[in-house]
Every structure is written in structure tokens, then in C-alpha cells.
Amino acid sequence: AMVGGALVATDRRSAGIQLEDQAIESRVGRALGARFEKGSISINVNSYNRRVLLTGEARTEADMAEVEKLAAAQENVRDVVNEIFVGELSSFSNRNNDTAITTKVIAAMLNERNLPSNAVLVHTSRSRVFLMGRVSEAEGELAARTASRVDGVRQVIKLFEYLTDEEWKALKAQQPPPPESPRK
């Protein structure tokens, strides 16, 4: 419970939107499971601020279009970004490689002092890293540069929502001041 609370506190989406994003991912997943035979597609669904990112593989253009249509039809979906590859489904080894890349990108971002650790959602598909979140333009550029330096990353795709100057100022005002130096 404490970890979940910490994530909610640092995520730039409201708690309600975070829950809605999880519900959207579940609804899209159920719709795909009801429509497609197991093993006929390999689709990943990520939702951030009600914007759905579709990645993975579909064997035909028609299947890819149907996946997008099903995702867009779900309740509270504001936008769909379709990055589905049409062709053979990726192997277990390829998917494991993508998971490893995501882990390395997240670790690299944790080491960046000027990048809030929970402001960016990272997803990798076919060695392409997708970045989503509500960030300042400077944070978005830093996140993309950081991800691009990770071994194995073929491409970085930024799908950020940039904070307005007013939102950025309000966010900064909510942050506690840095700790004082022990030396005086």
C-alpha cells in the first residue's frame, strides 16, 4: 500500500485518471480477447491520461485496423496511437529483449537528477522505445536523450503531453524545497 501511495503522489495524473487508465487497458484487453483467437495477434496496450498506445504485431492490415477500432470504441478513450507492426508475431526472445530494454531505460532515467522518476511511462516494442507522460519540454528532451543512449534502443518515440507554463509553475510550487546543506 505504501508503494502504491508513493506512486500516486509522484505521478502527474490525478488518482482518478490513473485508475481510469488501468480500467481502459483492461477494457481494451478484454475486447481484443473476445474478438481475436489466442495467438493470432500480439498486442500491448498502454494508456496514459486516457491516450491509448497500441504496439505489438498483427498479421494483417485488417487485423491492425480492427484492433485500433476496438480500442477507440472503449469508454473514456480520448485518443489512440497505433504503432502496431503488420507481419509475423515477435518471438518470446524478442519480447524478453524489449522488456530488458525497458528496464534499462527506466534505470537510466532514475539516475537523471532533473527527471522525475514517475513522470514518464516507458514501453518498448521491437527495440523502439515509446515515452508517454505529462512533462515539461526540457524533461521530455532529457528523457528522450537518456533513452536513446541505452544499448539496444533502435528508436525513441515521444508521445508526451507538455505542461503549460502555468501548470509547470504550479507543479514546482507544490514541490518541497531541497534539503539544506549540513555545512554552514
Backbone torsions as a table, in degrees:
resi	resn	phi	psi	omega
1	ALA	NA	-38.5	-179.2
2	MET	-65.0	-41.8	179.8
3	VAL	-62.5	-46.3	178.4
4	GLY	-58.1	-42.8	178.5
5	GLY	-62.4	-39.3	179.0
6	ALA	-65.4	-39.5	179.2
7	LEU	-65.8	-43.4	179.1
8	VAL	-61.5	-39.8	-177.0
9	ALA	-66.5	-32.3	-176.9
10	THR	-98.7	-13.6	178.0
11	ASP	-71.6	139.6	-176.9
12	ARG	-84.7	0.3	172.3
13	ARG	-93.0	153.4	174.6
14	SER	-66.7	159.8	178.1
15	ALA	-59.3	-38.1	178.8
16	GLY	-63.0	-41.5	178.9
17	ILE	-69.1	-37.0	177.1
18	GLN	-60.7	-44.5	178.3
19	LEU	-65.5	-39.7	179.0
20	GLU	-64.2	-39.8	177.7
21	ASP	-60.8	-41.8	177.4
22	GLN	-63.5	-41.2	179.7
23	ALA	-65.6	-40.0	177.8
24	ILE	-60.7	-46.5	179.0
25	GLU	-58.1	-42.3	179.2
26	SER	-65.8	-44.9	-179.2
27	ARG	-63.0	-43.2	179.2
28	VAL	-64.2	-44.4	179.2
29	GLY	-59.1	-43.1	178.5
30	ARG	-65.6	-41.3	179.3
31	ALA	-62.6	-41.0	178.9
32	LEU	-67.7	-41.1	178.9
33	GLY	-63.0	-34.6	179.5
34	ALA	-75.8	-28.5	-174.9
35	ARG	-91.8	-36.9	-173.0
36	PHE	-110.9	143.0	176.3
37	GLU	-68.7	141.4	179.8
38	LYS	-55.8	130.3	179.1
39	GLY	88.4	-2.9	-179.6
40	SER	-87.2	-21.6	175.1
41	ILE	-139.2	161.9	173.6
42	SER	-135.1	95.5	-172.2
43	ILE	-119.0	136.6	172.6
44	ASN	-107.7	136.8	-179.7
45	VAL	-121.0	121.2	174.3
46	ASN	-123.9	137.0	176.9
47	SER	-124.6	131.4	175.7
48	TYR	-136.6	117.6	-179.9
49	ASN	57.8	38.6	178.1
50	ARG	69.6	14.3	173.9
51	ARG	-102.2	122.6	-174.3
52	VAL	-98.7	129.4	173.9
53	LEU	-105.7	123.3	176.8
54	LEU	-108.7	124.0	175.8
55	THR	-133.2	175.5	-179.3
56	GLY	110.8	-149.4	-174.1
57	GLU	-137.0	145.2	170.0
58	ALA	-130.3	145.2	-176.0
59	ARG	-75.4	-24.7	-177.4
60	THR	-133.4	158.6	175.2
61	GLU	-60.2	-39.0	-179.3
62	ALA	-62.8	-42.1	177.8
63	ASP	-64.5	-42.1	179.2
64	MET	-60.0	-45.6	180.0
65	ALA	-64.4	-38.7	179.0
66	GLU	-65.6	-40.5	177.2
67	VAL	-59.8	-47.4	-179.9
68	GLU	-61.3	-43.5	-179.4
69	LYS	-61.8	-44.9	178.9
70	LEU	-62.5	-41.8	179.8
71	ALA	-64.3	-45.7	-178.2
72	ALA	-64.3	-27.2	-177.2
73	ALA	-80.0	-8.6	-177.2
74	GLN	-75.6	149.3	-178.4
75	GLU	-56.9	134.6	174.6
76	ASN	70.1	10.2	175.0
77	VAL	-78.0	122.4	-176.4
78	ARG	-91.2	-31.2	-174.1
79	ASP	-161.2	150.2	176.5
80	VAL	-126.8	129.4	173.5
81	VAL	-108.0	113.9	-175.8
82	ASN	-100.1	107.4	177.6
83	GLU	-118.1	33.3	-178.7
84	ILE	-76.8	133.8	176.4
85	PHE	-86.9	134.3	176.9
86	VAL	-98.1	120.2	-179.3
87	GLY	155.4	-158.7	-179.7
88	GLU	-65.1	145.9	179.1
89	LEU	-70.3	145.5	-178.6
90	SER	-68.8	155.9	179.7
91	SER	-82.2	164.9	175.9
92	PHE	-57.6	-40.0	179.4
93	SER	-62.6	-42.9	177.8
94	ASN	-63.2	-41.9	179.9
95	ARG	-66.8	-37.8	175.7
96	ASN	-63.6	-39.6	177.2
97	ASN	-61.2	-42.9	178.0
98	ASP	-61.5	-41.6	178.1
99	THR	-62.3	-41.2	178.8
100	ALA	-64.5	-41.3	178.3
101	ILE	-62.2	-45.7	178.4
102	THR	-56.8	-45.7	179.8
103	THR	-60.6	-43.0	179.6
104	LYS	-67.3	-37.5	178.6
105	VAL	-65.3	-45.4	179.0
106	ILE	-61.1	-43.0	178.8
107	ALA	-62.3	-42.0	178.7
108	ALA	-63.6	-39.7	179.7
109	MET	-67.8	-33.8	177.4
110	LEU	-62.4	-27.6	179.7
111	ASN	-82.3	-8.2	179.6
112	GLU	-87.3	116.1	-176.2
113	ARG	-62.2	-37.0	-174.9
114	ASN	-95.4	22.3	-179.1
115	LEU	-128.2	106.3	179.4
116	PRO	-58.8	128.6	-171.1
117	SER	-62.7	-28.1	-175.6
118	ASN	-108.3	15.2	-179.0
119	ALA	-89.5	-12.1	-174.4
120	VAL	-125.7	127.6	172.6
121	LEU	-91.1	131.1	-179.0
122	VAL	-115.8	129.9	175.0
123	HIS	-139.0	139.1	179.9
124	THR	-120.9	135.3	175.3
125	SER	-143.2	123.6	179.2
126	ARG	57.6	39.5	179.2
127	SER	66.9	13.0	175.3
128	ARG	-102.7	126.0	-177.2
129	VAL	-97.7	126.0	177.9
130	PHE	-105.9	131.2	-179.3
131	LEU	-118.3	126.5	177.8
132	MET	-127.6	151.7	175.8
133	GLY	158.7	174.7	175.0
134	ARG	-106.2	105.8	-173.1
135	VAL	-137.2	164.4	169.4
136	SER	-76.5	163.5	178.3
137	GLU	-61.3	-38.7	179.5
138	ALA	-63.7	-42.4	178.0
139	GLU	-64.3	-40.0	179.3
140	GLY	-62.4	-42.9	178.4
141	GLU	-65.5	-42.1	179.2
142	LEU	-64.1	-42.3	178.9
143	ALA	-61.8	-44.1	-179.2
144	ALA	-65.7	-43.5	177.8
145	ARG	-61.8	-43.7	-179.6
146	THR	-61.6	-47.0	-179.9
147	ALA	-63.3	-39.2	-176.2
148	SER	-66.6	-21.4	-179.3
149	ARG	-85.7	-6.7	-178.3
150	VAL	-77.5	133.5	179.9
151	ASP	-58.7	131.7	177.1
152	GLY	97.8	-13.6	-179.9
153	VAL	-75.6	123.3	-179.5
154	ARG	-91.6	-34.2	-178.0
155	GLN	-157.3	149.2	175.2
156	VAL	-118.4	127.8	179.5
157	ILE	-116.0	118.8	-180.0
158	LYS	-91.9	122.8	177.3
159	LEU	-122.3	41.1	-174.3
160	PHE	-77.0	155.6	164.5
161	GLU	-106.3	118.1	-177.0
162	TYR	-86.1	134.6	178.5
163	LEU	-69.0	142.1	173.8
164	THR	-73.6	166.0	177.7
165	ASP	-57.3	-40.2	-179.5
166	GLU	-65.5	-44.3	178.5
167	GLU	-62.4	-41.0	-179.4
168	TRP	-63.8	-44.7	179.4
169	LYS	-63.0	-42.8	179.3
170	ALA	-64.3	-39.9	178.6
171	LEU	-64.6	-44.9	179.5
172	LYS	-63.2	-36.6	-179.5
173	ALA	-66.7	-27.0	-179.6
174	GLN	-80.0	-18.9	-176.1
175	GLN	-78.2	140.6	177.9
176	PRO	-67.9	152.3	178.6
177	PRO	-66.8	154.8	178.5
178	PRO	-64.1	151.2	-179.6
179	PRO	-63.2	148.0	178.8
180	GLU	-72.1	149.9	177.8
181	SER	-68.8	139.3	179.1
182	PRO	-68.3	-18.9	180.0
183	ARG	-90.0	140.0	176.5
184	LYS	-131.8	NA	NA
